């Protein structure tokens, strides 16, 4: 029973030779990173990690960072991936003293595609996936993967002898910028607005904006804006195509937290003109539709 439950709650790592799934995320410096941009030019090591507060994970990331020059010599770019927001990732990178960029994966959508998350909770699991220049998986391992093994896989792909993995450096106070710069473009910012500003945008003549409510079904049905479409935040990664557009979207929830996550997810796809209603429906000043109450 226990093994069946474990298999249900998590996926097996990707197999070597499988095509890598698409990835398009915002780096902690605001750069928009797309895996397709590397195809034919660079291998990419994706280091998915769950915790920002675990000493063992920090040590693992420093081991990866210490080998960054060796990876660069094998035409391999390195990125960390986590569900924390970009400002938190930027602070974490500075705290542990690593150079490679950390990518913001809202709702662990990219992690799911690389089988680096649980089936239930939207969090990254510690996993290393090396993607070759041909877009196929060269190495995949759950847990704090052995960096020497990853270097060996990259070396085989490049037809070179595997370099020795250097020992990890001591924790540093701050980080700089890596020598191997990566392709990408600045990611659009999420713009915070209040209820009245949202209504003004929606009320403009020929307004291109959509209002999307990302609360639960019960919340939406009990009290909602008649202007809103409903897509729960945890379903957005699979349903955003239903909107028919990815730009000019205003997200709202009850207080502004879930809608902020939804907005960050859309900008991670390269969307622009994405707004978050601060205060959400708790401070909504526009028309409302409420479910009729039944008397007992």
N, C-alpha and C positions, 0 to 999 in steps of 0.2 A: 504493500500500500504506500509506504514511504517513498519508494523509488518512482512509483507512478505519479505521486503528487509532485515530486521534484521535476519530473519530465514535463508536467503540465505547466508548472510555474516558470520554467525557463527553457530557452532554446539551446540546442547544441551549437557550438561555434561553426562558422562557415567552413566549408571544405576548401582545401587548396585546389585551384583551378576554376572555382565558381566565379562568375562575373560579379564584380562589386556593384552594390546598389548605388543609385545616385545620391550625392551629398551636396548640400548647398547651405552653408551656415555662416554666421557672423563671427569673426575673430574678436579677441578681446581688445584689439586696437581699432576696431570698427571696419576692418577689411571684410569684404564679402568673398568667401572662399567656396569655389565650386570644384568638385573632384574632376569633372570633365576637363577643366582647364589644364590639368597635369598630364592628361593622356598623351602618350607618345613622347613626353618630355622628361617626366620625373616619376619615380616610384613615390608612394605616399604611405607613411606609417601613421595610423590612427590609434591613439592611446586613449581608450575610453576609461574613465575612472569615476567612481561613485562619490567619494568623500573629499571634502575640503578640510577636514579636521582630523584625519587619521595619519599618525606618524609613519606607519609602514607604507601607506600610499604616497606620502610626500617623499619618502626615501626612494621609492620605485621611480617616481617621476624625475628625481635628481639623477638616478642611474641612467635613465633614458637621455636626459639632457647632457650628461657627461659624454655620451656616445654620439652626440649630434654631429661633431666634425667627421667622425667615421661614417655616419650615414650620408653626410653631404658628399664625401668622396665616392659614395656608391649611388650618386644621383637620386637621393632619397630625402624628401621633405618630411618633417615630423610635426604632428599636431596633437594636442590633447583635446578631449571632448568631454563636456560635462553639462549638466542641466542648469547650473547657476548662471545668473545674468552676467553680462559682459563686465560690468563694474566690479562684481565680486571676483570674477575670474582674473581680471587685471590685478586686483589687490592680492589674490592668492599667488599669482605668478611672481609678483614682487616679493612676497613674504618668503617663499621657498627658494627663490633665487634661480629660477629656470629661465631659459631663453626662448624656447619654442612657444608658439602661440597656442592659446587655448580657445576652442570654438564653443559657442553657446548653442546647445541643442535643446530648445524648448520642447517640453513634453516627451523628450527622449525619442523623437521620431527617427532621427538618423541612427541612433543606437539600436532601435528595433530592426531597422533594415539590415544592420550588420550583426544581428543576434547578440547584441551587447547590452540588452536590458531584460528585465523580467517581463512576463506576459501581463502581469496585473498592474504593478506600480510603475509610473513613468520616471524611472531613474536609470542611470547608466550602471552597468556592471563592469568591474575591472576586466578589461579585455584589450588585447593588442591585435590589430589587423594590418597586415602589410599588403598594399595594393600595387601591382606592377604597372609598368608603362602601358601595357596592353589592356588595362582595366580589369584584370583578373586577380584573384586572391593568391598571394604567394605564401602567406603565413597567417595563421589565426590561432590564438590561444586565450582561454579564459584565465583570469587571475593575474597576478603580477608576473607577467611573462618574462622569461630569461632573455636579456638583451643580446647576449652572444648568439643565441639561436636565431634571433631576428636579423642580426647582422649577417649571419651565414646565409640566410634565405635571400637577402638583398644581394649579397656577393654572387651567389649562384645565378641570379637573374642577370647580373651584369657581366658574368664570365670572369670574375676576379677572385682573388684569394681573400677570404674573410679576415678583416682586421681584428685584433684583439679588443675586447670591450674594456675601456679604461675604468679604473675605480671611481666611485662617485665622489664628487668634491664635498667639502663640508658645507653646511647650510650657509647661504649668502644672504646679505641684508637686502639686496635689490638686484633687479635684472636689467639688462639693456636690450638691444635689438639683435636678432640673429643675423649671421652673415648670409645665409641662404634666404633671400627675399622671395616671396611667393606671389603668384599672380592673383588678381582680385581687384575689386573696386570698393569705394566706401559704401558701407551699408546705410540705407535710409534710416533716419531716426524715427522712433515712435513719438508722436506729438500728443501731449496731454491737453485735454480741453474739458470745460465744464458742460453741464446740461444745456445751458442757453446757447453756447457756441456750437454745440452739436446740432441743435435745432435750427440754427441759422444756416449751417452748411447744408442740412437736409432740405431746407425750405427754399434754397436758391432756385431760380428759374433754370430748368434743365439740369438740375443738380446731378453730378455723376456719382454721388456718395450713396453707399448702402449702410444701413444700421444693422449690426449683427449682435444678437443677445446670446451670450455663451454660458448662461446659467443652466441649471438642471431643468428637466421638463416640468417638474412640479412648481418650481419657482417661476418659470416663464408663464405657465398657464394661470397661475394665481394673480399675477400682476405684471403687466408688460406694456410696452409702447406699441401702438397699432402700426408704427412704421417699421418695426423690427422683424427680421428673419431670425429663426432660432436654429443655432447649431451649438450644442454643448461643447465646452472647451476641450474635453478629452476626445471628442469625435472630429474636431476640426482638422487634424492632420490627414484624415481619410475623406473628408467631405468638403474641403474648401473649394473644390472644383464646382460644387453646386451653386456657388455664388455667381458664376459666369464671368467673374473678373477678379483680379488680385490687387488692384490699386483702388484708391479712394474708398476705403472701408473704415467705418467707425465701429469700434467694439464697446460693448457695455455689459456689465454684470451687476451684482448687487452693490459692491463697494468699490470696485476698480482694480482688484488684484488679479482675478482670473482674466479679465479683459486685457490687462497689461500683458499677461503671458501670451494670450492669443495674438495681440498686436505684434509682440516680439517674434512670434513664430512666423507671421506673414512677412515681416521685414527680412527674416532669415532666408526667405525664398526669393528675395529681391524686390518685393512689392514696395510701392511708394505711396505717399499720401495716406498713411495709416494712422488712425487716431484712437486714443483711449479716453473714455469718459470717466474722469476722476469723480469719485463719489457714487458712480453707478446709479442704479434705480433707487437707491435710498435717498438720493438728492435730485431725482428727475423732476423737472418742472413742466414738461410737456404733457400732452394728452396721454391717458392711461386706459387700459382695458383690464378690468378685474373680474375674476371668476365669481359667479353668483354664489352667495352663501346659502346653505340649506339649513333650515331650522330643525332641531331635534324634536 
